[in-house]
Amino acid sequence: QVQLVESGGGLVQNGGSLRLSCAASGRTFNIYAMSWFRQAPGKEREFVARIRWNGDTTNYADSVKGRFTISRDNAKNTVYLQMNTLKPEDTAVYYCAANGYDANYWGQGTQVTVCS
């Protein structure tokens, strides 16, 4: 089992920045990638960004490219999502996900609200 705890969400003005954190614990040796997803009210959950647990390969949704950066600190078993130039359409609950060789795991989510 892998446990994920997100933090760093909040209320920010249009054009502002936030950094989300996701701390992993448990059987982290089973993780090969970490991702961020988000779900806005009335919409389906969508992919935001992904990073390999070992290595530097990253992937981003087109809607966040150039504004969001995913990174990790393996020593702390933590993944970050730096979000810059935030827009009201970025408002959503952001979820951290761990892709494991045994299963996929999800955090509880953290709310990000961007006001215009």
Residue pairs with C-beta under 8 A, 6 or more apart in sequence:
1 26
1 27
1 105
2 24
2 25
2 26
2 27
2 28
2 30
2 31
2 98
2 100
2 105
3 24
3 25
3 26
3 105
4 22
4 23
4 24
4 96
4 97
4 98
4 105
4 106
4 107
4 108
5 22
5 23
5 25
5 107
5 108
6 20
6 21
6 22
6 94
6 95
6 96
6 107
6 108
6 109
6 110
7 20
7 21
7 22
7 23
7 110
8 18
8 19
8 20
8 21
8 110
9 18
9 20
9 94
9 110
9 111
9 112
10 18
10 111
10 112
10 113
11 113
11 115
12 18
12 86
12 112
12 113
12 114
12 115
13 114
13 115
14 86
14 87
14 88
14 114
14 115
14 116
15 85
15 86
15 87
16 86
16 114
17 82
17 83
17 84
17 85
17 86
18 83
18 86
18 112
19 80
19 81
19 82
19 83
20 36
20 80
20 81
20 83
20 94
20 96
20 110
20 112
21 78
21 79
21 80
22 34
22 36
22 78
22 79
22 80
22 81
22 96
22 107
23 76
23 77
23 78
24 31
24 34
24 77
24 78
24 79
24 98
25 77
27 100
27 102
28 77
28 98
30 100
30 101
30 102
31 53
31 98
31 99
31 100
32 52
32 53
32 54
32 99
32 100
32 101
33 50
33 51
33 52
33 53
33 98
33 99
34 50
34 51
34 53
34 70
34 72
34 79
34 96
34 97
34 98
34 99
35 47
35 48
35 49
35 50
35 51
35 96
35 97
35 98
35 99
36 48
36 49
36 50
36 70
36 79
36 81
36 94
36 95
36 96
36 97
37 45
37 46
37 47
37 48
37 94
37 95
37 97
38 45
38 46
38 48
38 90
38 92
38 93
38 94
38 95
38 112
39 45
39 46
39 92
39 93
39 95
39 109
40 89
40 91
40 92
40 93
43 92
45 95
46 61
47 61
48 60
48 61
48 64
48 68
48 81
48 94
49 58
49 59
49 60
49 61
49 64
49 68
49 69
49 70
49 81
50 58
50 59
50 60
50 70
51 57
51 58
51 59
51 70
51 71
51 72
51 79
52 58
53 72
53 74
54 74
58 70
60 68
60 70
63 89
64 83
64 90
67 83
67 84
67 85
67 86
68 81
68 82
68 83
68 84
69 81
69 82
69 84
70 79
70 80
70 81
70 82
71 79
71 80
71 82
72 78
72 79
72 80
73 79
73 80
79 96
81 94
83 90
83 112
86 112
86 114
87 114
88 114
88 115
88 116
89 114
90 112
90 114
91 112
91 113
91 114
92 111
92 112
93 109
93 110
93 111
93 112
94 109
94 110
94 111
94 112
95 106
95 107
95 108
95 109
96 106
96 107
97 104
97 105
97 106
97 107
98 104
98 105
98 106
